């Protein structure tokens, strides 16, 4: 479930995500670099893990969550650059 905490688009959006396995808050900021370039800054704070397996993954492989977020950012970048 997504709950919007702050909606100040096009500058910033913060949302709380509640999933069966975890709860996290994501803040996304957009910063204009030049006329046709924008920097997307994404911060994710994992606040709760539900279940033994996901807790172990978070403890043993904390970079896995960062890698997944990076993968989504790269996919979004590809999408945005194709659309323009």
Secondary structure, 3 states (H helix, E strand, C coil): CEEEEEEECCCEEEEEEECCCEEEEEEEEEEEEECCEEEEEEEEEEEEECCHHHHHHHHHCCHHHHHHHHHHHHHHHHHHHHHC
